[in-house]
Amino acid sequence: MIASRTARRALIIGVSALAALLVGSAAWLLTPPDVALFEQPVALGVTITDRDGVTLRDTRAPGGERWRWVALADMDPVLTAAFVAAEDRTFFEHDGVAWRSVARAVRDNLVAGRVVSGASTITMQTARLLHGHSRGLVGKAQQLLWAVRLERHVSKDIILEQYLNRVPLGQGAIGVEAASRLYFGTASARLGPGRAATLAGIARSPARDNPLRDPIRAAARRDVVLRALASRGQISEAEHALASAEPTIPIAGSRVSRFRAPHFTTRVLSLLDSAIDVSPASSGAQASSELRDRPGTHRSSVRTTLDIALQEQVERDLRQVVQSLATQRVQQAAALVLDNATGDVLAWVGSPDFFGERGQVDMVTSRRQPGSALKPFLYARAFERGFSAASVLDDIPRTWMTATGPYSPRNYDRQFRGPIRARVALASSLNVPAVQLAGELGTTALLDVLHRAGFASLTRSADHYGLGLALGNGEVTLLELTNAYRALARGGMFTPATLLQRPVSNTAQLSARTGTASTGSRVVPEDVAALTLDILADRDARLAGFGDAAVFDYPFPVAVKTGTSRHFTDNWAVAVTGAFTVGVWVGNFDGTPMAAVSGIAGAGPLLRRVVLATSQRRPPGLLVSPGELGA
C-alpha cells in the first residue's frame, strides 16, 4: 500500500512538472523576442600581427565600427535566391524547421553513429548566429525551438536579412556585403549569378570553400548552386553557362590587397573560420574547440608566431630560386621554418606568388610524395630495434616479390656499392639498403613510427604502401615533414607546430596540428633521435652518394636530408639545427615533371638560403651528439 501511494505521488509530480514545462514552453514560444536581438552587430574583424605586433592582415570592415549592414531590398535578388537554393530550398514554405529533413538526419546519424547530417534551416542557422548555440544535441534543440519562435513573430524577409548580414563567409568576412567587397570589390547589389553563387557556396564551410583557401573547391561549390538556380528557373541556361565560366579567384579592386604573409594568414583565418563554421554537419575539427567565440561579438587582434622580417626574406629567396630554375621546368616552391623548442612557425611560404595564377595553392599543406625524405624515420625505427650505425647492409642488385609483382629498386646514380654501413647508407640516401631495412622490419613498423611522428596524411594501410614506403611513395605535407624532423631535434618528442603566440579572446592557444599524436608524445628514444641527426650531419658519410655538394656545406652544424619523387615531380629538402628546422619543396602544382632536377639541384639551393637567412635572426645552436647521451 505504501509503495503504491509513493508511486502515485511520483507520477503526479512527474506529470505536473511536464505540464509546467509545456505551459512554460508554450508561453515562451508565444512571447515575441526582444527587438534588441536584431540590432546590427559590432564588427567581427581580426587584425593578425606577427610575433612583435607588426600588422600582417586586417579583416575589419573599413571606415567604421560596424559592418555595412545591407537591407534585403538592396541586395541583388539572385544573391538571396542563391543562398536559399544552397542552404534551405524550402525556406519560404516551412515554419522554421524542415521536419522531414530532421527525421532523415536523425535516421542517417543513428545509422552512421556520428553526425553526418544536420538538417539546419536558414531560420535555425539564424538562431545560432544570434545566440551562439552549441553544436551538440542540446544546441540543436535550442536552435529548433528558437527557429519556431522566430517564425511565429518575425517575417521571412527579416530572418533572411539577419542571416545574410551575419553569416561567416571565409577570411574573416561576416555577411554578404563584407564578403562581396572582400572577394569581388563590389557591393552585394551588383554581383550577378556567378559571384552570388560563389558566396552562397562558401556558407556551408567557410574555412574550406572560400576562393582564397581553395579556388577549385570554391568553383565546384559555385557550380552546385548554379545548377540549383537553373533547375528552379531562377536563371536562364545562357546565364548558367556564362556564370560557370567565371573565375573564382578574387579580382583586382577587391579588399584582397597585397597583405603580408598571405598563405600563413589565410591559414590562420581558415582555422578561425572553422571555429564559427555554421554548416549543419561541421565539427570544426581543424580548429581548437576553445576558439568557438559567440557570433556577434568583437574579436580582438591575433598575435601570431611569425617573424615577418624572416618571412619576407624567405619569400624573396624563394622567388629568386624559382626564377633561376625556370629553364628546367620549375615554376613553384614552398618553404617552412619552425622553432624547435616551441614549435612556433617563423616563416610559411606556400607559393612564389599568392596573387598569381593558382598562387593560392598552399604547398605547405598540400600532399605530395616525399621520396627519400622519409628514410631517416625508417633508420630511426631500425636503430630502435637494435640496428646500429655500424650495421652492415647490402647495396647490391636485388628483387623483392610483392603483391603487385617483382620490385627491383635502384640507387639514384644507378650504381651499387656492395656491403655498406648503415651510417653511409642513410647519409648517402641509398635506395637498396633502405628497402632491405623495410623488408626486415616490416612496412607496418615503418608506418607506425611515421604516424607517431605526425604524418597524418598517410591514411592507407601498410599493405597498400608496401616496401615503396621506404622510398616515399606515400603522400605527405611539408608541414608534416618539417615538424617530424623537428621531433628528432627535440630528442624524439612530437609536439604540434604552433601558429599563435598568445590566446585569442582569452581562449587557449591555437595550434596547427600536424598529426593525431597528443602533445609531447614519444616518436623514438632520445639516443636514437640524436644518432639519426648525427648521421644526417656527417659530411664524410654522405660523400659516397652526394660527393662534396656545396649546398650541404654550412658554417655551423646542420643535419640535412633531401628527397626526390619519381620522374622528378617533387624536390624536398630539410635542415635541422639545434634551434630551428627548415623544410622546402620545389616542383610544379600540376605535377608536371621537372627537367631531371634532383633534390640537390632544386630544393638544396633554396634550403641553404633559408637556413642562412634564419641563422641571421636567431643563433642556430648545436645538435646533441650521441656521445653526449652515452650512445
Secondary structure, DSSP 8 states (H G I E B T S, - for coil): -HHHHHHHHHHHHHHHHHHHHHHHHHHHHHS---GGGGS--B----EEE-TTS-EEEE-S-TTSSB-----GGGS-HHHHHHHHHHH-TTTTTSSS--HHHHHHHHHHHHHHTS-------HHHHHHHHHH---SSHHHHHHHHHHHHHHHHHS-HHHHHHHHHHH-B-STT-BSHHHHHHHHHSS-GGG--HHHHHHHHHHTT-HHHHSTTT-HHHHHHHHHHHHHHHHHTTSS-HHHHHHHHTS--S--TTSS----SSHHHHHHHHHHHHHHT---TT---TTS-GGG---TTS----EEBS--HHHHHHHHHHHHHHHHHTGGGT--EEEEEEEETTT-BEEEEE-SS-TTSTTTT--TTTS-B--GGGGHHHHHHHHHHTT--TT-EEEES---EEETTEEE----TTS---EEEEHHHHHHTT-HHHHHHHHHHH-HHHHHHHHHHTT-TT--S-HHHHGGGGGGT-S-B-HHHHHHHHHHHHTTSEE--EE-BSS-STT----EE--SSS-TTEESS-HHHHHHHHHHHT-TTTTHHHH-S-GGG--SS--EEEEEE-GGG-EEEEEEE-SSEEEEEEEE-TT----SS--TTTTHHHHHHHHHHHHHTTS-------GGGGT-
